[in-house]
Amino acid sequence: MMKITVIFTQHEESGHCNSYELLNIIERIKPTVIFEELSQSNFDKSYADNNLDTLETNTIKKYKINKNIIQKPVDTFPRNR
């Protein structure tokens, strides 16, 4: 059986809501697929172009260093950031 875990963040670091703490959570969960709240264009800006950083993308970039994961952007429309 597959397990789905949903993690909510506020997109900006504040107190314990930071990339270090989020990375600790993700490392405990050990996901093989991560659905990201990003449009395809912002996904490309973040990972291909390295022009967009968020709390989540910074965390996932660190997690990917030692893990082979599948990433899926799930926003259906572009957002300006």
N, C-alpha and C positions, 0 to 999 in steps of 0.2 A: 504494500500500500504506500502511496506517495503522501508526503506530508508538506503542507503549505504553511509558511510562517509569514505574517505580515508585520512589517516594522514601519512605524510612523516616525517621521522627524519633522523639524521645523525649518529645514533647508539652510539654516544659518547656525553657526556655533554659538552656544550660550550655556554657560555653566557646565553641567554634566552632559548636555547635548552637544557632543563634539566628535570629530572623526576618530579620535583614540577610543572613546567609549563605544561608538558604533562598530568599530573594527573588532573590539573584544566580543561584542554580541554576535557579529557575523562569524567570527572564528569559532565560537561555541556551536553555532547552528550548522556550520559546514555546508552551505548550499552548493548545489551543482548548477543551478539556474537562478539568475537574479533578474527580476522584472523591474525596470527602472522607470520612474516617473519623469520621462524625458521624451520630447518629440524626436523623430529621426534626425532632423537638422541639428538639434541641440546635442543629441547623442554623438553625432559626427563631430561637432565643435569640441566636445569634451574629450573624446577618445582618439579621433583621427587627427584633428587639427590642434588639440591641446590649447584651445582658446576659451574654454568654459570650465570653471571650477565651482563645485558646490560641496557641501559637507558630504553628500552621498558619493559623488564621483571621486572625490579625493580618497574616501574610504575604500571604494571598490578598486581603484587603481592600486592601492597598497595591498589589498587582499589578493588581487590577480598576480602579484609578483611570484607567489609560490603555489598558486592554484590554477587549475584549468577549469574555467567556468563558461557557461553560456550566458550571454547578456541579451536582454530583449527590452528595447524602449517601448513604452506602452501609452504615452500620450498620443492622442489622435490629431492634434493640431499644434502648430508651432507656437512657442511662447517666447516673448522677448525677455531676456535676462541680462 
